[in-house]
Amino acid sequence: MTKRVIRKNKNLESTLPLTISAQEGLIDQNEFFNKTIASRDVSGYYLIKNGEFAYNKSYSNGYPWGAVKRLNRYNMGVLSTLYIVFKPTNIDSDFLEKYYDTTYWHKEISKHAAEGARNHGLLNIAATDFFKTELVISKSLEEQQKIGAFFKQLDDTITLHQRKLDKLKRLKQGYLQQLFPKNDEKVPRVRFANFENKWEQRKLGEISRMYQPLTITGNDLLPDGVPVFGANGFIGFFSEANHIDDQVTISARGEGTGTPSYVHGPVWVTGNSMVVNVGDFDIDKYFLFANLTANSLKKYVTGGAQPQLTRDVLVKVPITLPNTDEQEKIGSFFKQLDETITLHHSKLDKLNILKQALLQKMFI
């Protein structure tokens, strides 16, 4: 069904070094790694052209038998000779691409890979053995084409939603930079209509009551309790801890220290989070969350290998504020934007789950 490609780049037809990403497929090393890991002289590399496939024998988390991807992004590129390159000859190309998105080919690779041989992150399988692997396919080219076209349309829809999501995230980052003053500035670069007063600078401890919840243990777990929000998200259900309901929290320890979150309650929070309660102050909560996101707290983190952000430091963090009406306007804007981003995330997740389910049901 396929033919091996051993075309070398001896005439330097391409100097685009490629790698295989599980999510992105065959992609420019500079784009994926932010650097080139290929040799300076790529004349001895394989020259792969659009529509051809490559098998990366490197195994990684979720890809125990490596990955096979088709070159879709570029007209051509170069690949290390550690890859196995081939092109379809007697099979629908879209069908074959989706077949390799399933796990059905793994058992065949496992049959031919040398027993226990995983050297320096590479599976020990020769090219001749790779081409001996058996694929279960429809005899009907028309059915192959139907299945291939169906998944191509589904992939195009997923790509479209991913682009929309990426665009919304970039839009949010842009507004975070424009709607809050920078450094010692008294007004932001962009404002909603009818707001002209200068913003005032306060300290975070002057506009909120901050507290770090008590440490809680597995002994407090309850199957029907309230979710717990910790440094790494929702981590369990507990009976007694600190209950919050729609509050701003800041990760105070561990990975992600200094990252603000808006926690939709009711939830319990762990001692890895600092709760920033503005209930007794004339401060819009979502405005504060967006403000803390725009003005990174990372510079206040201490501890090196064990990062932390203490209450003594946080109370002194400067916060620039407009009047309440402008706070509410900005807070409402970012709340709607975040809800739209969450909605697109949800749609994308559902499409990806649907794709994975169909890959398991439409192939053998």
Buried (B, 14 or more C-beta within 10 A) or exposed (E): EBEEBEBBBEEEBBBBBBBBBEEBBBBBBBEBEEEBEBEEEBBEBBBBBEEBBBBBBBBEEEBEBBBBBBBEBBEBBBBBEEBBBBBBEEBBBBBBBBBBBBEBBBEBBBEBBEEEEBEEEBBBBEBEBBBEBEBEBBEEEEEBBBBBEBBBEBBEBBEEBBEBBEEBBEEBEEBBEEBBBEEEEEBBEEBEEEBEEEBEEBEBBEBBEBBBBEEBEEEBEEEEBBBBBBBEEEBBBBEEBBBBEEBBBBBBBEEBBBBBBBBEBEBBBBBBBBBBBBEEEEBBBBBBBBBBBBBEBEEBBEEEEEBBBBBEBBBEBEBBBBEEEBBBBBBEBBBEBBEBBEEBBEBBEEBBEEBEEBBEEBBE
